[in-house]
Amino acid sequence: MRTAIDANIFSAIWSNEPSAPQLAESLAAARANGALVISGPVFAEIHGYPRITPDMIWEFLQQASISIDFRLSENVWRETGIRFARYAARRRKSGGAGPRGLLSDFIIGAHALIQADCLLTLDRNIFLRDFPDLRLI
């Protein structure tokens, strides 16, 4: 099994949030069941964590045996577009403005759907609504 990891997992662990021990256990369990992977957008997002350096990120990913998918397949981009279009239409129909800057969530979801078997995330509601066919941890 291949588990994709969302950026918010790293933030929670690095911030030592109350959920950090449980998330560390979830990562260990996922690693025991197969490979751990992040997409390029997640890799970019985790660089925004306060006081983190690229060397610290590389070291953490290496120690946790997490690989990076820098290349996203055409199918990931197509799925991203389809799901983002549905979201944009739903937002306009509800009277809201156009879509907000959530495109990275759609790329992360499409990557997990197409190039992994599940997604470990703290943003369950986003993915449950827009990726109901994606297995979430």
Secondary structure, DSSP 8 states (H G I E B T S, - for coil): -EEEE-HHHHHHHHTT-TTHHHHHHHHHHHHHHSEEEEEHHHHHHHTTSTT--HHHHHHHHHHTTEEEE-S--HHHHHHHHHHHHHHHHHHHHTT--S--S-HHHHHHHHHHHHHSSEEE-S-HHHHHHH-TTS-B-
